Amino acid sequence: MPEALGRALSFTAVGTVAVLAVLLALAGDAPSAAALPRAGQAPAQQAEYVGSDLCAECHTDQAGTFLSSVHSGLDWEHTEWPFEIEEGLDIRCEACHGPGSTHVEMAGTQQPGFRETIISFAKEAPLDTSGQCLNCHLRMEEQQHFRVSEHTRVGLSCADCHNPHQPVSVEYALRAPEPGLCYQCHGDKRGEFALPVRHPVNEGFMSCSDCHSPHGSPNRVQLRRVGNDTCADCHVEKEGPFVFPHVAAEAEGCATCHSPHGSVTPHLLVKADIALVCYQCHQAPFGLAPPSFHREDSRGVCTECHHQIHGSNLDPKFMR
């Protein structure tokens, strides 16, 4: 190895070790997430918890609505918090809005910027507001994928769909009931559910979240279950297993042939002519082309002969 290159590598290694040592030292002194200074605060003025009774002296309306919310029913004294709290201190408000001592002090003297010293879910960045919720909810299976969900990717936060002050009678503290809440963004799906043949979501027999997890999932389009399993929750007779399964259903899924939200055709088919649905796969160059007589005289109701189209235990051509 050339001498100059050897010296350069030595200096690089020493520098790397030095940087790591400094970072580890700083990490040991880092404050907890709940104690980090808010905007406008100097490190020496880091806020402390003051208790919800003090918050209620000014925020009487919010304190009143909170009493009827699902969060108010928590056992605050025996809840395991992800940050350290003085024993016996009721921090119902501060559990979400952050420690309030600096906010109280600055508000009392009407110092500019006192509103920025507490977490306001209407003003914070989406990732910050969701981070407050996930302090507790990330431990719950339903919310474990929210950080990498499609809703997070497009800039939505928990507070866009939920209001933690909602009365306990409002399911999941939603800002509006399903499907109306979902339609506020997914207008195209509102249109699909208005088609003549549809799943009974508008009628209230199903909800969007029966099939999709709004908090994210490892499956495509945030489906609650992998592959066709979401459909099979209700359509158990189509699930199998079959001795002769329909390859398209196993490889591409139910949506290859069916439009899950709504359609103008019976059985939610993606095309009005059943033959055209089948010819999506059963034609060249896929090597699955049917015999030529199938096309004679536009005969195309394939299921008149192939009755067991989802799969069969008796016939590889699904004729029985």
C-alpha positions in Angstrom: 0.0 0.0 0.0 1.4 3.5 -0.9 2.6 5.4 2.2 0.3 8.4 1.5 -2.7 6.2 1.2 -1.9 4.4 4.4 -1.6 7.7 6.3 -5.0 8.9 4.8 -6.7 5.8 5.9 -5.3 6.0 9.4 -6.5 9.6 9.8 -9.9 8.6 8.5 -10.2 5.7 11.0 -9.1 8.0 13.9 -11.6 10.7 12.9 -14.4 8.2 12.7 -13.7 6.8 16.1 -13.6 10.3 17.5 -16.9 11.3 16.0 -18.6 8.1 17.3 -17.2 8.8 20.8 -18.7 12.3 20.8 -22.1 11.1 19.6 -22.2 8.4 22.3 -21.3 10.9 24.9 -24.1 13.3 23.7 -26.6 10.4 23.6 -26.1 9.7 27.2 -27.1 13.3 28.1 -30.0 13.5 25.7 -33.4 14.5 27.2 -36.4 12.3 26.9 -38.8 13.0 24.0 -41.4 14.5 26.4 -38.9 16.9 27.8 -37.5 18.3 24.6 -37.8 22.1 24.4 -40.7 23.5 22.3 -40.3 26.3 19.7 -39.1 29.5 21.4 -37.7 27.7 24.5 -34.0 27.7 25.5 -32.6 24.4 26.7 -32.4 25.8 30.2 -36.2 26.5 30.1 -37.3 22.9 29.3 -40.9 22.5 30.4 -42.2 20.3 33.2 -45.6 18.8 33.8 -48.0 20.9 35.8 -51.2 18.8 35.9 -54.5 19.0 34.0 -56.3 21.0 36.7 -54.2 23.9 35.9 -54.9 23.5 32.2 -58.7 23.5 32.9 -58.5 26.9 34.5 -58.1 28.5 31.1 -59.3 25.8 28.7 -62.7 25.2 30.2 -64.5 24.3 27.0 -61.8 21.7 26.0 -61.7 20.3 29.6 -65.5 19.9 29.5 -65.6 18.0 26.2 -62.7 15.9 27.2 -64.6 14.5 30.2 -67.0 12.7 27.8 -64.2 11.3 25.5 -62.8 7.8 25.3 -59.4 9.1 26.6 -60.9 10.4 29.8 -61.8 6.9 30.8 -58.2 5.7 31.0 -56.7 4.8 34.3 -54.3 7.6 34.2 -52.5 6.8 37.5 -51.8 3.2 36.5 -51.1 3.6 32.8 -47.6 2.7 31.6 -46.3 5.9 30.0 -43.4 6.0 27.5 -41.9 8.9 29.5 -41.2 9.7 33.2 -44.0 11.4 35.2 -44.1 12.6 38.8 -46.1 10.1 40.8 -49.7 11.1 41.5 -49.7 13.9 38.9 -52.8 13.9 36.6 -51.4 14.8 33.1 -54.4 14.0 31.0 -54.0 17.1 28.9 -50.2 17.1 28.9 -50.0 13.4 27.8 -50.9 14.6 24.3 -50.1 18.3 24.4 -46.7 18.1 26.1 -45.4 19.4 29.4 -47.0 22.8 30.1 -45.0 24.8 32.7 -43.4 27.1 30.2 -46.7 27.6 28.5 -48.4 28.5 31.8 -45.6 30.9 32.8 -45.5 32.7 29.5 -49.3 32.9 29.2 -49.5 34.4 32.7 -47.3 37.3 31.6 -48.7 37.4 28.1 -45.2 37.0 26.6 -45.2 36.6 22.8 -44.9 33.0 21.6 -46.6 31.4 24.6 -48.9 29.4 22.3 -46.0 27.9 20.5 -44.7 26.4 23.8 -47.4 23.7 23.8 -48.3 21.2 21.2 -51.2 22.3 19.1 -52.5 19.6 16.8 -54.0 22.1 14.4 -50.6 23.8 13.8 -47.9 21.1 14.1 -46.5 19.2 11.2 -48.3 15.9 10.5 -45.4 13.7 11.5 -45.1 15.6 14.8 -48.8 15.3 15.7 -48.9 11.6 14.8 -45.7 11.1 16.8 -47.6 12.3 19.9 -50.3 9.7 19.3 -47.9 7.0 18.5 -46.1 7.5 21.9 -48.9 5.2 23.2 -50.7 3.8 20.2 -47.6 2.4 18.5 -47.7 -0.4 21.1 -51.1 -1.5 19.7 -51.1 -3.9 16.7 -53.6 -1.8 14.7 -51.3 1.2 14.5 -47.9 -0.5 14.1 -47.6 0.3 10.4 -48.8 3.9 10.4 -45.4 5.5 10.0 -45.0 3.7 6.6 -48.7 3.9 5.6 -50.0 5.5 2.5 -51.8 8.1 4.6 -48.5 9.2 6.2 -46.9 9.3 2.8 -49.4 11.8 1.5 -49.0 14.0 4.6 -52.0 13.0 6.7 -51.8 12.8 10.5 -53.9 11.0 13.1 -55.7 14.3 13.8 -57.0 14.5 10.3 -59.3 11.6 10.9 -59.6 11.4 14.7 -60.5 14.0 17.4 -59.3 12.8 20.8 -62.0 15.0 22.5 -64.8 13.3 20.7 -67.5 11.8 22.9 -67.1 8.1 23.8 -70.3 7.4 21.8 -68.4 8.3 18.6 -66.6 5.1 17.4 -62.8 5.4 17.5 -63.1 9.1 18.1 -63.5 9.7 14.3 -64.2 13.2 13.1 -67.1 11.8 11.0 -68.5 8.3 10.5 -67.4 5.9 7.7 -67.7 5.9 4.8 -68.3 9.7 4.7 -65.0 10.4 6.4 -63.1 8.3 3.7 -65.0 9.9 0.9 -63.6 13.3 1.9 -60.4 12.2 0.2 -61.4 9.2 -1.8 -64.0 10.8 -4.1 -63.5 8.2 -6.8 -64.5 5.4 -4.4 -67.7 7.4 -3.6 -68.5 7.2 -7.3 -67.8 3.4 -7.4 -70.0 2.7 -4.4 -72.8 4.6 -6.2 -72.8 2.1 -9.1 -75.8 -0.3 -9.5 -73.9 -3.4 -8.2 -71.7 -2.7 -5.2 -70.7 -3.9 -1.8 -73.2 -2.6 0.8 -71.0 0.1 2.3 -73.3 3.0 1.9 -76.1 0.9 3.4 -74.1 0.5 6.6 -73.6 -3.3 6.4 -69.9 -2.9 5.7 -67.3 -0.2 6.2 -64.1 0.7 4.4 -62.0 -0.4 7.3 -63.5 -3.9 7.2 -61.2 -4.5 4.2 -58.6 -1.8 4.5 -56.5 -0.8 7.4 -56.4 3.1 7.5 -53.3 2.9 9.7 -51.3 0.9 7.1 -50.5 -2.7 6.5 -47.8 -4.8 4.7 -50.3 -5.8 2.0 -51.2 -4.0 -1.2 -53.7 -1.2 -1.0 -53.5 -1.5 2.8 -55.6 -4.6 2.8 -56.1 -6.1 6.2 -55.1 -9.6 5.0 -52.7 -10.9 2.4 -53.8 -11.9 -1.1 -57.4 -13.1 -1.4 -57.9 -13.6 2.3 -59.6 -10.3 2.7 -62.3 -11.4 0.3 -62.5 -14.9 1.7 -63.4 -13.4 5.1 -66.9 -13.1 3.7 -66.8 -15.3 0.5 -65.6 -18.4 2.2 -67.1 -20.7 -0.4 -64.7 -19.2 -3.0 -61.6 -19.7 -0.9 -60.9 -23.4 -1.4 -58.4 -25.1 -1.2 -59.3 -26.8 -4.5 -57.7 -29.8 -6.1 -57.8 -27.7 -9.4 -57.6 -24.1 -8.4 -58.1 -21.2 -10.9 -54.6 -20.0 -11.4 -55.7 -16.4 -12.1 -57.4 -16.2 -8.7 -54.3 -17.5 -6.9 -51.7 -15.4 -8.9 -53.4 -12.1 -9.6 -56.2 -12.1 -7.0 -60.0 -11.7 -7.1 -59.6 -8.1 -8.5 -58.5 -9.7 -11.8 -62.1 -10.4 -12.6 -64.1 -8.4 -10.0 -64.2 -4.7 -9.2 -64.4 -4.8 -5.4 -66.1 -1.4 -4.8 -68.7 -1.3 -7.5 -69.6 -2.1 -11.1 -72.4 -1.9 -13.7 -72.2 -5.7 -14.2 -73.5 -8.6 -12.2 -71.1 -10.2 -9.8 -69.0 -7.0 -9.8 -67.3 -8.2 -13.0 -64.7 -5.8 -14.6 -66.3 -6.2 -18.0 -69.9 -6.6 -19.1 -69.2 -9.6 -21.3 -68.1 -12.6 -19.3 -66.0 -13.9 -22.3 -64.0 -10.6 -22.3 -63.2 -11.1 -18.6 -61.9 -14.6 -19.4 -60.0 -13.4 -22.5 -57.9 -11.1 -20.4 -55.8 -14.3 -19.8 -57.1 -16.9 -22.2 -55.6 -15.6 -25.4 -52.2 -15.4 -27.0 -49.5 -14.6 -26.1 -50.3 -16.2 -22.7 -50.6 -19.7 -24.0 -54.0 -20.2 -22.5 -56.1 -19.6 -25.6 -59.4 -21.6 -25.7 -60.3 -23.7 -28.7 -61.3 -21.8 -31.8 -65.0 -22.8 -31.7 -65.3 -20.8 -28.5 -65.3 -17.7 -30.6 -67.8 -18.8 -33.2 -71.0 -16.6 -33.4 -69.7 -14.5 -30.4 -70.5 -17.3 -28.0 -69.0 -16.0 -24.8 -70.9 -17.0 -21.7 -68.0 -19.2 -20.5 -69.6 -20.1 -17.2 -72.5 -21.9 -19.0 -70.0 -24.8 -19.3 -67.3 -23.9 -16.8 -69.6 -23.8 -13.8 -66.9 -24.0 -11.0 -64.9 -21.0 -12.3 -63.3 -20.3 -8.9 -61.9 -23.8 -8.6 -63.0 -27.4 -8.7 -62.2 -30.7 -6.9 -63.3 -32.8 -9.9 -62.4 -31.2 -13.2 -59.3 -29.2 -14.3 -61.5 -27.3 -16.8 -63.9 -26.3 -14.0 -66.8 -28.0 -15.8 -68.0 -29.7 -12.7 
